[in-house]
Every structure is written in C-alpha cells, then in structure tokens.
Amino acid sequence: MLEGAIANEVQSILQALLAETRASRVTLRRGVSGDYVFPVTDEALAPGVASLKEERTVDLRTQPVAREVQRRGQVVQDDCRAANDDPAFQQMLETYGGLAAQIVTAVVADGGVAAIVSVHQLGSPRRWSEDEADACRRAAARLAELL
C-alpha cells in the first residue's frame, strides 16, 4: 500500500479528477500481488456513491474494457450498456452501481500497465468531452510518476 505523502498525492489527484469531470466515482486499480487482478486500491466518490474497494466478484481478466485499455491506453464509453453486449460486461455494469458511462485510462510505468484509472458516471449515459479524456490522461501520467 502507498504511505504518507504519496498516498495523499494520489488521493488529491483522484479528487481533482472527480471534480473536473463532475463524475460519480474515480477509481485507481493497481496490480498488487494476490489472487485478485487490479483491485480498487484508491478512489474518490461523489456524495451517496458506493465504494468499490471491497468488490471482488468482477474478474477484470475477462472484461473487454480491461483488455482493450491494455492495448489502446484509453477507452471512452459514452453509453456503456450499448458499447458491448458481453454478458459479463453487462453484469459488471450492475455490480458497479448502474455504471452508465466511463473513461478508463492505463497508468503506464516501466513499459507496462502498472495501474488503471477509471472515471465512472452512474445512472445515465453522458457524452465525455475531449477535455475530460485529456484530464484522465494527465492524471494517469501524474500517477505513473508516483507509483
């Protein structure tokens, strides 16, 4: 786990991204050791939004967005439900509290994906702006320097 000033800086980055995008939730998933791949290790939540830190039923190894972000670096979905009809993906949308739109960005360090930062909009789809996608890429670059 992250300690002290680095943990505070990570939380500050996530909170700033939540505020800039006006989203429901921002998560950081790090590839820490253990049986679960890329658990949520840090997050920033809008009021009333549930945490994903303890969620362990979704296997990211089978999720199309996780595989795609490793190839492309960023996935932007304005309407998650329409983006993919994979049953495991559709179940994940419900498990994550009615995930409706998302920006998922790789945090690249040492030539590989060290972490994943996700911005979630719950309830209704939304159109993400290029500025919001850029903000996610900037946050991922800052996080890569810290991790």
N, C-alpha and C positions, 0 to 999 in steps of 0.2 A: 504494500500500500504506500501511497505517497505521504510524505510527512511535512509538517511545518509550512514554511513559506511557499514551497512548490505546490502543496495541496491547496493553499489559499489562492495562489495564482490560477490554478486550474479551475477552481470554483468561480473565481472572478471572470474568467474567460467565458465559462458556460452561462453565467448570469447575464453578462453583457450580450451574448448571442441571443438569449431568450428575449431580452428587452428590445434588441434591434429588430428581430424578426416578428415580435409580438405573437410568438407561437405558444403552444400549450406546454411543451416539455423539450428540454435539450438533454441528451444523454451522451456520456463518454463510456465506451466499451473498450477495455484493454485486454489483450491476450495474455492474461495472467495464468499461472500454472493451475492445474486442477482438472477436473473432469468436464467442466462447462466451458465451452469456447466463447470468448469475448463477452463475459458478463458485464452488466452495467456496474461500473465502479464509482461513477460520479454523475450527478445530474442536477439540473436546475428546473424547478417546477412552477408553473403558474398556479395561483390560488385554486384549491379544490382538485388539482390533478394528482392522480395516484402515482406513487413511485414504482419504478421497475427494478430497483436494486435487488430484490429478493426473488424476482421472476426467473424460473429455471425450466419452464415447460417448452419454450420455443427453442428448437435446435437450429442455430444460425447456419450450421453447415449445410442444411437443406433449404435455406431461404434464398430465393432468387436474387433479392436485392443485395444480400451479403456477398454472394458470388460475383455479381455484376460490379459492385463497388471495388472489389479487389482487382478487377480487370480495367475499369474505366476511371477510378479515382473518385467519382461523384455520381450519384443518382438523384435526380429531381423528379418527384412524382406529385403532380397537382391533384390527382384523384387516384388514390391507392387502390380502391375497390375495382376500378376499371383498368388499372395498369397490368394486372396479372390474375389469371383465374386459377392458379395453382391452389389446391385445397389447403395445403399447409400455410401458404401465404395468407389466404383469406381468414384462416383460424387465428393467425398471428395478429391480424388487424383487430379482431375482437379481444384477444387476450391483452393487447396493449391499450385497451380502454376506448375502442372505437377510432383507431388511427385512420385518418381520412386523407392526409397529405403529409409528405415528408421530403426532407433533403438529407441524404446520407453521404458523408464525405470521409474518405480514408485519411488517416493520420500516418504519413509515411516517414519512417526513420530507418536508417541503415539499409535502404533499398527494398524494404518490405512494409506491409501494413502492420503497424505497431498498435494501432487503435482505430476506432471508428467513432466519429461524432455524428449524432443524428438530431435533427430538428423535427419535432412532431407537431402536427395540427390535429387535434381530436375533434370529432363531431361532423364537420362538413368539409368537403374539398375546398381548396383555395389555390389561386394562381400565385406561385412564387415568382418574385422578380429576380432579374439578373443581379441586382444589388444584394439581395438576400443570399443567393448562391455564392456570390463573391465573399460575403461576410463569413459564410461557412468555410470557404477555402482559406481565408485569412486566419480564422480561429484554428483550423486544423494545422496550419503552418506554425502558429504560436505554440500549440500543444506539442507538436513534434520536437520543438526546441527544449521543452520541459521534461518530456518522458524519457 
